[in-house]
């Protein structure tokens, strides 16, 4: 028979029926013990759910990987102490069980870590969900969670590979070569790992945060997701702009919420020279004082231009956030325009043309 995993696979026919029956009974007992443990854990979690809802949620998340892991360990122990351990193909089965236990254990550990990070973010968001500091903490916890999950996966895959003596020997010789390591590091800095490093840099240097209002590539939107290799910007019209993390470490980004959500907005109007500026100023204050979107920090009307046959009025308004500022700007533009049409139509922009009489022949 061909060699597999360094072990010659052969089927032994010397095992009597009594040994097989003993193995089957032991497996059934092991499965029954695992079932009793699972039922006991679910019962305790159900009793504790009334006092702490998170216990029930944790039990629900780890139920599947936990049951699979417990079953694999039970089968491994049962086979190790019964007849199969004496067979020639037992090392192959043992290697398969080891790989399965490592992978399922990594799955279980990742689930627990993700649950813990989500609990931290929920607790933090209940205390403060809108300030820049809160968004910074949320961003860092999100990136840290994904980084830990990736590290757990890499360690699990490495443990599986290094369980083979052949791979262990090759890996040791490669890692011992400083030249190969330097080449790998140089390539990684310019490719996938470069994006991963940029993602960690974004999270922990506080350059951008989840929830920040930004203008990127001429598009207005909010930072919706910060992953290890890319960032998702939620555009105002429900489109999604996906950019690599290296974009934010190499190009300028316009942020409207770097230190605070408070923001100033302006409305410009080109009007006729006959516009009554004092009356417009009074009407402007009347409009914004009646609106809840104005945070009462700043407001004024100034004539900022007088070229091209018209004057330019600038209406400056302040708001608590960019959404209120947008609504307030639209409100001011609409109300002032309607008021001018009804009360001061002479203020609307017109084009003046002077016609000179033609000289007599």
BABATI-535136 format. One record per residue (C-alpha): z, x, y; residue in three letters. Coordinates in nm, 2 decimals, padded with zeros to 4 digits, always signed. Example, Ala and Ser with C-alpha at 12.3 -4.5 7.8 and 13.67 -1.06 7.14 Angstrom:
! BABATI-535136
node up:+00.78, east:+01.23, north:-00.45, vexdo:ALA
node up:+00.71, east:+01.37, north:-00.11, vexdo:SER
! end
This chain:
! BABATI-535136
node up:+00.00, east:+00.00, north:+00.00, vexdo:UNK
node up:-00.07, east:+00.13, north:+00.35, vexdo:UNK
node up:+00.20, east:+00.27, north:+00.57, vexdo:UNK
node up:+00.34, east:+00.05, north:+00.84, vexdo:UNK
node up:+00.60, east:+00.17, north:+01.10, vexdo:UNK
node up:+00.65, east:+00.48, north:+00.89, vexdo:UNK
node up:+00.76, east:+00.28, north:+00.60, vexdo:UNK
node up:+00.57, east:+00.21, north:+00.28, vexdo:UNK
node up:+00.54, east:-00.16, north:+00.25, vexdo:UNK
node up:+00.60, east:-00.27, north:-00.11, vexdo:UNK
node up:+00.73, east:-00.59, north:-00.27, vexdo:UNK
node up:+01.02, east:-00.54, north:-00.51, vexdo:UNK
node up:+01.04, east:-00.76, north:-00.81, vexdo:UNK
node up:+01.37, east:-00.64, north:-00.93, vexdo:UNK
node up:+01.58, east:-00.87, north:-00.72, vexdo:UNK
node up:+01.71, east:-01.15, north:-00.95, vexdo:UNK
node up:+01.74, east:-01.51, north:-00.86, vexdo:UNK
node up:+02.11, east:-01.49, north:-00.81, vexdo:UNK
node up:+02.06, east:-01.24, north:-00.52, vexdo:UNK
node up:+01.80, east:-01.46, north:-00.36, vexdo:UNK
node up:+02.03, east:-01.76, north:-00.39, vexdo:UNK
node up:+02.31, east:-01.56, north:-00.23, vexdo:UNK
node up:+02.08, east:-01.46, north:+00.06, vexdo:UNK
node up:+01.97, east:-01.82, north:+00.12, vexdo:UNK
node up:+02.32, east:-01.95, north:+00.11, vexdo:UNK
node up:+02.44, east:-01.68, north:+00.35, vexdo:UNK
node up:+02.15, east:-01.76, north:+00.59, vexdo:UNK
node up:+02.24, east:-02.13, north:+00.58, vexdo:UNK
node up:+02.60, east:-02.05, north:+00.65, vexdo:UNK
node up:+02.50, east:-01.83, north:+00.94, vexdo:UNK
node up:+02.28, east:-02.09, north:+01.09, vexdo:UNK
node up:+02.56, east:-02.35, north:+01.05, vexdo:UNK
node up:+02.80, east:-02.12, north:+01.23, vexdo:UNK
node up:+02.55, east:-02.07, north:+01.52, vexdo:UNK
node up:+02.50, east:-02.45, north:+01.54, vexdo:UNK
node up:+02.87, east:-02.50, north:+01.56, vexdo:UNK
node up:+02.91, east:-02.24, north:+01.83, vexdo:UNK
node up:+02.62, east:-02.40, north:+02.03, vexdo:UNK
node up:+02.77, east:-02.75, north:+02.00, vexdo:UNK
node up:+03.11, east:-02.61, north:+02.10, vexdo:UNK
node up:+02.96, east:-02.44, north:+02.41, vexdo:UNK
node up:+02.77, east:-02.76, north:+02.51, vexdo:UNK
node up:+03.09, east:-02.97, north:+02.46, vexdo:UNK
node up:+03.30, east:-02.74, north:+02.68, vexdo:UNK
node up:+03.02, east:-02.73, north:+02.95, vexdo:UNK
node up:+03.00, east:-03.11, north:+02.95, vexdo:UNK
node up:+03.37, east:-03.14, north:+02.99, vexdo:UNK
node up:+03.37, east:-02.88, north:+03.28, vexdo:UNK
node up:+03.07, east:-03.03, north:+03.45, vexdo:UNK
node up:+03.28, east:-03.29, north:+03.62, vexdo:UNK
node up:+03.48, east:-03.03, north:+03.80, vexdo:UNK
node up:+03.22, east:-02.76, north:+03.85, vexdo:UNK
node up:+02.86, east:-02.88, north:+03.84, vexdo:UNK
node up:+02.73, east:-02.52, north:+03.83, vexdo:UNK
node up:+02.87, east:-02.47, north:+03.48, vexdo:UNK
node up:+02.65, east:-02.75, north:+03.34, vexdo:UNK
node up:+02.35, east:-02.60, north:+03.52, vexdo:UNK
node up:+02.42, east:-02.25, north:+03.38, vexdo:UNK
node up:+02.45, east:-02.39, north:+03.03, vexdo:UNK
node up:+02.12, east:-02.58, north:+03.07, vexdo:UNK
node up:+01.94, east:-02.26, north:+03.18, vexdo:UNK
node up:+02.08, east:-02.02, north:+02.91, vexdo:UNK
node up:+02.06, east:-02.28, north:+02.63, vexdo:UNK
node up:+01.72, east:-02.18, north:+02.49, vexdo:UNK
node up:+01.75, east:-01.80, north:+02.51, vexdo:UNK
node up:+02.11, east:-01.81, north:+02.40, vexdo:UNK
node up:+02.03, east:-02.01, north:+02.09, vexdo:UNK
node up:+01.74, east:-01.79, north:+02.00, vexdo:UNK
node up:+01.95, east:-01.48, north:+02.05, vexdo:UNK
node up:+02.24, east:-01.61, north:+01.84, vexdo:UNK
node up:+02.00, east:-01.71, north:+01.56, vexdo:UNK
node up:+01.83, east:-01.37, north:+01.55, vexdo:UNK
node up:+02.16, east:-01.19, north:+01.54, vexdo:UNK
node up:+02.29, east:-01.41, north:+01.27, vexdo:UNK
node up:+01.97, east:-01.35, north:+01.06, vexdo:UNK
node up:+02.00, east:-00.98, north:+01.12, vexdo:UNK
node up:+02.36, east:-00.95, north:+01.01, vexdo:UNK
node up:+02.31, east:-01.18, north:+00.71, vexdo:UNK
node up:+02.01, east:-00.98, north:+00.58, vexdo:UNK
node up:+02.19, east:-00.65, north:+00.65, vexdo:UNK
node up:+02.48, east:-00.74, north:+00.42, vexdo:UNK
node up:+02.29, east:-00.92, north:+00.14, vexdo:UNK
node up:+02.00, east:-00.84, north:-00.10, vexdo:UNK
node up:+01.72, east:-00.78, north:+00.15, vexdo:UNK
node up:+01.89, east:-00.46, north:+00.28, vexdo:UNK
node up:+01.81, east:-00.30, north:-00.05, vexdo:UNK
node up:+01.44, east:-00.37, north:-00.05, vexdo:UNK
node up:+01.18, east:-00.12, north:+00.06, vexdo:UNK
node up:+01.05, east:-00.34, north:+00.34, vexdo:UNK
node up:+01.39, east:-00.39, north:+00.50, vexdo:UNK
node up:+01.34, east:-00.12, north:+00.77, vexdo:UNK
node up:+01.02, east:-00.30, north:+00.88, vexdo:UNK
node up:+01.21, east:-00.63, north:+00.91, vexdo:UNK
node up:+01.50, east:-00.46, north:+01.08, vexdo:UNK
node up:+01.26, east:-00.31, north:+01.34, vexdo:UNK
node up:+01.11, east:-00.65, north:+01.41, vexdo:UNK
node up:+01.46, east:-00.81, north:+01.45, vexdo:UNK
node up:+01.56, east:-00.52, north:+01.69, vexdo:UNK
node up:+01.25, east:-00.58, north:+01.91, vexdo:UNK
node up:+01.31, east:-00.96, north:+01.91, vexdo:UNK
node up:+01.68, east:-00.92, north:+02.00, vexdo:UNK
node up:+01.60, east:-00.67, north:+02.29, vexdo:UNK
node up:+01.33, east:-00.90, north:+02.44, vexdo:UNK
node up:+01.53, east:-01.22, north:+02.41, vexdo:UNK
node up:+01.84, east:-01.04, north:+02.54, vexdo:UNK
node up:+01.64, east:-00.94, north:+02.84, vexdo:UNK
node up:+01.53, east:-01.30, north:+02.89, vexdo:UNK
node up:+01.89, east:-01.42, north:+02.87, vexdo:UNK
node up:+02.01, east:-01.15, north:+03.12, vexdo:UNK
node up:+01.73, east:-01.23, north:+03.36, vexdo:UNK
node up:+01.82, east:-01.60, north:+03.35, vexdo:UNK
node up:+02.18, east:-01.52, north:+03.43, vexdo:UNK
node up:+02.10, east:-01.29, north:+03.71, vexdo:UNK
node up:+01.85, east:-01.54, north:+03.87, vexdo:UNK
node up:+02.11, east:-01.81, north:+03.84, vexdo:UNK
node up:+02.38, east:-01.60, north:+04.01, vexdo:UNK
node up:+02.14, east:-01.51, north:+04.29, vexdo:UNK
node up:+02.04, east:-01.87, north:+04.35, vexdo:UNK
node up:+02.41, east:-01.97, north:+04.36, vexdo:UNK
node up:+02.47, east:-01.70, north:+04.63, vexdo:UNK
node up:+02.17, east:-01.83, north:+04.83, vexdo:UNK
node up:+02.29, east:-02.19, north:+04.80, vexdo:UNK
node up:+02.64, east:-02.10, north:+04.91, vexdo:UNK
node up:+02.51, east:-01.90, north:+05.20, vexdo:UNK
node up:+02.27, east:-02.17, north:+05.31, vexdo:UNK
node up:+02.55, east:-02.43, north:+05.32, vexdo:UNK
node up:+02.73, east:-02.21, north:+05.57, vexdo:UNK
node up:+02.44, east:-02.12, north:+05.78, vexdo:UNK
node up:+02.07, east:-02.19, north:+05.71, vexdo:UNK
node up:+01.89, east:-02.14, north:+06.04, vexdo:UNK
node up:+02.01, east:-01.83, north:+06.22, vexdo:UNK
node up:+01.82, east:-01.50, north:+06.19, vexdo:UNK
node up:+02.11, east:-01.35, north:+06.00, vexdo:UNK
node up:+02.10, east:-01.62, north:+05.74, vexdo:UNK
node up:+01.73, east:-01.59, north:+05.70, vexdo:UNK
node up:+01.77, east:-01.21, north:+05.66, vexdo:UNK
node up:+02.03, east:-01.26, north:+05.39, vexdo:UNK
node up:+01.81, east:-01.51, north:+05.21, vexdo:UNK
node up:+01.51, east:-01.27, north:+05.22, vexdo:UNK
node up:+01.72, east:-00.98, north:+05.09, vexdo:UNK
node up:+01.87, east:-01.18, north:+04.80, vexdo:UNK
node up:+01.53, east:-01.32, north:+04.70, vexdo:UNK
node up:+01.37, east:-00.97, north:+04.69, vexdo:UNK
node up:+01.67, east:-00.82, north:+04.52, vexdo:UNK
node up:+01.66, east:-01.09, north:+04.25, vexdo:UNK
node up:+01.30, east:-01.02, north:+04.17, vexdo:UNK
node up:+01.35, east:-00.65, north:+04.18, vexdo:UNK
node up:+01.64, east:-00.68, north:+03.93, vexdo:UNK
node up:+01.43, east:-00.90, north:+03.70, vexdo:UNK
node up:+01.15, east:-00.65, north:+03.71, vexdo:UNK
node up:+01.39, east:-00.36, north:+03.63, vexdo:UNK
node up:+01.53, east:-00.56, north:+03.34, vexdo:UNK
node up:+01.18, east:-00.62, north:+03.20, vexdo:UNK
node up:+01.09, east:-00.25, north:+03.24, vexdo:UNK
node up:+01.41, east:-00.14, north:+03.06, vexdo:UNK
node up:+01.36, east:-00.39, north:+02.78, vexdo:UNK
node up:+00.99, east:-00.28, north:+02.72, vexdo:UNK
node up:+01.10, east:+00.08, north:+02.74, vexdo:UNK
node up:+01.38, east:+00.02, north:+02.48, vexdo:UNK
node up:+01.13, east:-00.15, north:+02.25, vexdo:UNK
node up:+00.88, east:+00.13, north:+02.28, vexdo:UNK
node up:+01.14, east:+00.41, north:+02.24, vexdo:UNK
node up:+01.26, east:+00.24, north:+01.92, vexdo:UNK
node up:+00.96, east:+00.40, north:+01.75, vexdo:UNK
node up:+01.01, east:+00.77, north:+01.67, vexdo:UNK
node up:+00.64, east:+00.85, north:+01.74, vexdo:UNK
node up:+00.65, east:+00.69, north:+02.09, vexdo:UNK
node up:+00.98, east:+00.86, north:+02.17, vexdo:UNK
node up:+00.84, east:+01.20, north:+02.09, vexdo:UNK
node up:+00.53, east:+01.14, north:+02.30, vexdo:UNK
node up:+00.73, east:+01.00, north:+02.59, vexdo:UNK
node up:+00.97, east:+01.29, north:+02.59, vexdo:UNK
node up:+00.68, east:+01.54, north:+02.60, vexdo:UNK
node up:+00.52, east:+01.35, north:+02.89, vexdo:UNK
node up:+00.84, east:+01.32, north:+03.10, vexdo:UNK
node up:+00.90, east:+01.69, north:+03.04, vexdo:UNK
node up:+00.57, east:+01.78, north:+03.22, vexdo:UNK
node up:+00.64, east:+01.80, north:+03.60, vexdo:UNK
node up:+00.26, east:+01.80, north:+03.67, vexdo:UNK
node up:+00.20, east:+01.47, north:+03.50, vexdo:UNK
node up:+00.50, east:+01.31, north:+03.68, vexdo:UNK
node up:+00.37, east:+01.43, north:+04.02, vexdo:UNK
node up:+00.03, east:+01.28, north:+03.95, vexdo:UNK
node up:+00.18, east:+00.95, north:+03.84, vexdo:UNK
node up:+00.40, east:+00.94, north:+04.16, vexdo:UNK
node up:+00.10, east:+01.02, north:+04.38, vexdo:UNK
node up:-00.11, east:+00.74, north:+04.23, vexdo:UNK
node up:+00.17, east:+00.49, north:+04.24, vexdo:UNK
node up:+00.23, east:+00.55, north:+04.61, vexdo:UNK
node up:-00.12, east:+00.43, north:+04.68, vexdo:UNK
node up:-00.15, east:+00.14, north:+04.44, vexdo:UNK
node up:+00.08, east:-00.12, north:+04.28, vexdo:UNK
node up:+00.40, east:+00.06, north:+04.33, vexdo:UNK
node up:+00.31, east:+00.12, north:+04.69, vexdo:UNK
node up:+00.31, east:-00.25, north:+04.74, vexdo:UNK
node up:+00.65, east:-00.28, north:+04.55, vexdo:UNK
node up:+00.80, east:-00.02, north:+04.78, vexdo:UNK
node up:+00.66, east:-00.20, north:+05.08, vexdo:UNK
node up:+00.82, east:-00.53, north:+04.96, vexdo:UNK
node up:+01.16, east:-00.37, north:+04.93, vexdo:UNK
node up:+01.11, east:-00.20, north:+05.27, vexdo:UNK
node up:+01.03, east:-00.54, north:+05.43, vexdo:UNK
node up:+01.34, east:-00.70, north:+05.28, vexdo:UNK
node up:+01.59, east:-00.44, north:+05.37, vexdo:UNK
node up:+01.46, east:-00.32, north:+05.71, vexdo:UNK
node up:+01.46, east:-00.68, north:+05.84, vexdo:UNK
node up:+01.11, east:-00.65, north:+05.97, vexdo:UNK
node up:+01.03, east:-01.01, north:+05.87, vexdo:UNK
node up:+01.24, east:-01.29, north:+05.71, vexdo:UNK
node up:+01.17, east:-01.60, north:+05.52, vexdo:UNK
node up:+01.14, east:-01.88, north:+05.78, vexdo:UNK
node up:+01.02, east:-01.66, north:+06.06, vexdo:UNK
node up:+00.75, east:-01.80, north:+06.29, vexdo:UNK
node up:+00.47, east:-01.55, north:+06.31, vexdo:UNK
node up:+00.11, east:-01.52, north:+06.44, vexdo:UNK
node up:-00.11, east:-01.33, north:+06.19, vexdo:UNK
node up:-00.48, east:-01.29, north:+06.20, vexdo:UNK
node up:-00.49, east:-01.55, north:+06.47, vexdo:UNK
node up:-00.31, east:-01.80, north:+06.26, vexdo:UNK
node up:+00.03, east:-01.96, north:+06.35, vexdo:UNK
node up:+00.27, east:-02.02, north:+06.06, vexdo:UNK
node up:+00.60, east:-01.94, north:+05.89, vexdo:UNK
node up:+00.69, east:-01.68, north:+05.64, vexdo:UNK
node up:+00.73, east:-01.89, north:+05.33, vexdo:UNK
node up:+00.77, east:-01.64, north:+05.05, vexdo:UNK
node up:+00.84, east:-01.26, north:+05.03, vexdo:UNK
node up:+00.76, east:-01.13, north:+04.69, vexdo:UNK
node up:+00.77, east:-00.77, north:+04.56, vexdo:UNK
node up:+00.40, east:-00.72, north:+04.61, vexdo:UNK
node up:+00.28, east:-00.99, north:+04.85, vexdo:UNK
node up:+00.39, east:-01.23, north:+05.13, vexdo:UNK
node up:+00.29, east:-01.59, north:+05.16, vexdo:UNK
node up:+00.25, east:-01.73, north:+05.51, vexdo:UNK
node up:+00.26, east:-02.11, north:+05.54, vexdo:UNK
node up:+00.00, east:-02.21, north:+05.80, vexdo:UNK
node up:+00.07, east:-02.51, north:+06.02, vexdo:UNK
node up:-00.22, east:-02.71, north:+05.87, vexdo:UNK
node up:-00.07, east:-02.66, north:+05.51, vexdo:UNK
node up:-00.30, east:-02.37, north:+05.43, vexdo:UNK
node up:-00.15, east:-02.06, north:+05.27, vexdo:UNK
node up:-00.23, east:-01.70, north:+05.39, vexdo:UNK
node up:-00.15, east:-01.45, north:+05.12, vexdo:UNK
node up:-00.12, east:-01.09, north:+05.24, vexdo:UNK
node up:-00.01, east:-00.77, north:+05.06, vexdo:UNK
node up:+00.33, east:-00.62, north:+05.16, vexdo:UNK
node up:+00.16, east:-00.31, north:+05.29, vexdo:UNK
node up:-00.01, east:-00.52, north:+05.56, vexdo:UNK
node up:+00.33, east:-00.57, north:+05.73, vexdo:UNK
node up:+00.42, east:-00.21, north:+05.72, vexdo:UNK
node up:+00.09, east:-00.09, north:+05.86, vexdo:UNK
node up:-00.02, east:-00.35, north:+06.11, vexdo:UNK
node up:+00.14, east:-00.53, north:+06.41, vexdo:UNK
node up:+00.27, east:-00.88, north:+06.36, vexdo:UNK
node up:+00.36, east:-01.12, north:+06.64, vexdo:UNK
node up:+00.70, east:-01.28, north:+06.57, vexdo:UNK
node up:+00.84, east:-01.57, north:+06.76, vexdo:UNK
node up:+01.19, east:-01.57, north:+06.59, vexdo:UNK
node up:+01.28, east:-01.20, north:+06.57, vexdo:UNK
node up:+01.63, east:-01.24, north:+06.72, vexdo:UNK
node up:+01.64, east:-01.61, north:+06.81, vexdo:UNK
node up:+01.45, east:-01.93, north:+06.76, vexdo:UNK
node up:+01.46, east:-02.00, north:+07.13, vexdo:UNK
node up:+01.13, east:-01.97, north:+07.30, vexdo:UNK
node up:+00.95, east:-02.03, north:+07.63, vexdo:UNK
node up:+00.62, east:-02.23, north:+07.65, vexdo:UNK
node up:+00.36, east:-02.28, north:+07.93, vexdo:UNK
node up:+00.11, east:-02.54, north:+08.02, vexdo:UNK
node up:-00.18, east:-02.45, north:+08.25, vexdo:UNK
node up:-00.38, east:-02.71, north:+08.45, vexdo:UNK
node up:-00.67, east:-02.65, north:+08.68, vexdo:UNK
node up:-00.65, east:-02.91, north:+08.96, vexdo:UNK
node up:-00.81, east:-02.98, north:+09.30, vexdo:UNK
node up:-00.68, east:-02.82, north:+09.62, vexdo:UNK
node up:-00.55, east:-03.16, north:+09.73, vexdo:UNK
node up:-00.29, east:-03.18, north:+09.45, vexdo:UNK
node up:+00.06, east:-03.26, north:+09.59, vexdo:UNK
node up:+00.26, east:-02.97, north:+09.43, vexdo:UNK
node up:+00.60, east:-03.10, north:+09.53, vexdo:UNK
node up:+00.53, east:-03.44, north:+09.38, vexdo:UNK
node up:+00.40, east:-03.28, north:+09.06, vexdo:UNK
node up:+00.71, east:-03.07, north:+09.04, vexdo:UNK
node up:+00.94, east:-03.38, north:+09.07, vexdo:UNK
node up:+00.74, east:-03.57, north:+08.81, vexdo:UNK
node up:+00.75, east:-03.27, north:+08.57, vexdo:UNK
node up:+01.13, east:-03.25, north:+08.59, vexdo:UNK
node up:+01.16, east:-03.62, north:+08.53, vexdo:UNK
node up:+00.95, east:-03.59, north:+08.22, vexdo:UNK
node up:+01.13, east:-03.30, north:+08.06, vexdo:UNK
node up:+01.48, east:-03.43, north:+08.15, vexdo:UNK
node up:+01.40, east:-03.75, north:+07.95, vexdo:UNK
node up:+01.30, east:-03.55, north:+07.64, vexdo:UNK
node up:+01.54, east:-03.42, north:+07.38, vexdo:UNK
node up:+01.31, east:-03.13, north:+07.30, vexdo:UNK
node up:+01.40, east:-02.95, north:+07.63, vexdo:UNK
node up:+01.71, east:-02.73, north:+07.58, vexdo:UNK
node up:+01.77, east:-02.71, north:+07.96, vexdo:UNK
node up:+01.75, east:-02.33, north:+07.99, vexdo:UNK
node up:+01.44, east:-02.29, north:+08.20, vexdo:UNK
node up:+01.18, east:-02.51, north:+08.37, vexdo:UNK
node up:+00.96, east:-02.47, north:+08.68, vexdo:UNK
node up:+00.61, east:-02.53, north:+08.82, vexdo:UNK
node up:+00.43, east:-02.26, north:+09.00, vexdo:UNK
node up:+00.08, east:-02.22, north:+09.15, vexdo:UNK
node up:-00.05, east:-01.91, north:+08.97, vexdo:UNK
node up:-00.41, east:-01.91, north:+09.07, vexdo:UNK
node up:-00.65, east:-02.03, north:+09.34, vexdo:UNK
node up:-01.00, east:-01.92, north:+09.24, vexdo:UNK
node up:-01.33, east:-02.09, north:+09.16, vexdo:UNK
node up:-01.28, east:-02.40, north:+09.37, vexdo:UNK
node up:-00.95, east:-02.51, north:+09.21, vexdo:UNK
node up:-00.59, east:-02.42, north:+09.19, vexdo:UNK
node up:-00.40, east:-02.34, north:+08.87, vexdo:UNK
node up:-00.06, east:-02.48, north:+08.81, vexdo:UNK
node up:+00.17, east:-02.33, north:+08.55, vexdo:UNK
node up:+00.44, east:-02.55, north:+08.39, vexdo:UNK
node up:+00.71, east:-02.33, north:+08.22, vexdo:UNK
node up:+00.95, east:-02.50, north:+07.97, vexdo:UNK
node up:+01.21, east:-02.38, north:+07.73, vexdo:UNK
node up:+01.30, east:-02.51, north:+07.39, vexdo:UNK
node up:+01.54, east:-02.44, north:+07.10, vexdo:UNK
node up:+01.26, east:-02.36, north:+06.86, vexdo:UNK
node up:+00.88, east:-02.34, north:+06.83, vexdo:UNK
node up:+00.84, east:-02.69, north:+06.69, vexdo:UNK
node up:+01.02, east:-02.85, north:+06.99, vexdo:UNK
node up:+00.83, east:-02.62, north:+07.23, vexdo:UNK
node up:+00.49, east:-02.74, north:+07.09, vexdo:UNK
node up:+00.59, east:-03.11, north:+07.12, vexdo:UNK
node up:+00.72, east:-03.06, north:+07.47, vexdo:UNK
node up:+00.41, east:-02.88, north:+07.58, vexdo:UNK
node up:+00.19, east:-03.16, north:+07.45, vexdo:UNK
node up:+00.42, east:-03.42, north:+07.61, vexdo:UNK
node up:+00.41, east:-03.25, north:+07.95, vexdo:UNK
node up:+00.03, east:-03.21, north:+07.94, vexdo:UNK
node up:-00.03, east:-03.58, north:+07.84, vexdo:UNK
node up:+00.22, east:-03.73, north:+08.09, vexdo:UNK
node up:+00.11, east:-03.52, north:+08.39, vexdo:UNK
node up:-00.25, east:-03.59, north:+08.32, vexdo:UNK
node up:-00.19, east:-03.97, north:+08.30, vexdo:UNK
node up:+00.02, east:-03.97, north:+08.61, vexdo:UNK
node up:-00.24, east:-03.78, north:+08.81, vexdo:UNK
node up:-00.51, east:-04.02, north:+08.70, vexdo:UNK
node up:-00.30, east:-04.32, north:+08.81, vexdo:UNK
node up:-00.12, east:-04.19, north:+09.12, vexdo:UNK
node up:-00.32, east:-03.90, north:+09.25, vexdo:UNK
node up:-00.68, east:-03.92, north:+09.14, vexdo:UNK
node up:-00.78, east:-03.69, north:+09.42, vexdo:UNK
node up:-00.60, east:-03.41, north:+09.24, vexdo:UNK
node up:-00.83, east:-03.41, north:+08.95, vexdo:UNK
node up:-01.07, east:-03.12, north:+08.95, vexdo:UNK
node up:-01.41, east:-03.18, north:+09.11, vexdo:UNK
node up:-01.71, east:-02.96, north:+09.18, vexdo:UNK
node up:-01.82, east:-02.94, north:+09.54, vexdo:UNK
node up:-02.18, east:-02.88, north:+09.63, vexdo:UNK
node up:-02.30, east:-02.84, north:+09.99, vexdo:UNK
node up:-02.66, east:-02.95, north:+10.05, vexdo:UNK
node up:-02.84, east:-02.81, north:+10.35, vexdo:UNK
node up:-03.13, east:-03.00, north:+10.51, vexdo:UNK
node up:-03.46, east:-02.85, north:+10.46, vexdo:UNK
node up:-03.62, east:-02.72, north:+10.78, vexdo:UNK
node up:-03.91, east:-02.91, north:+10.93, vexdo:UNK
node up:-04.25, east:-02.76, north:+10.87, vexdo:UNK
! end
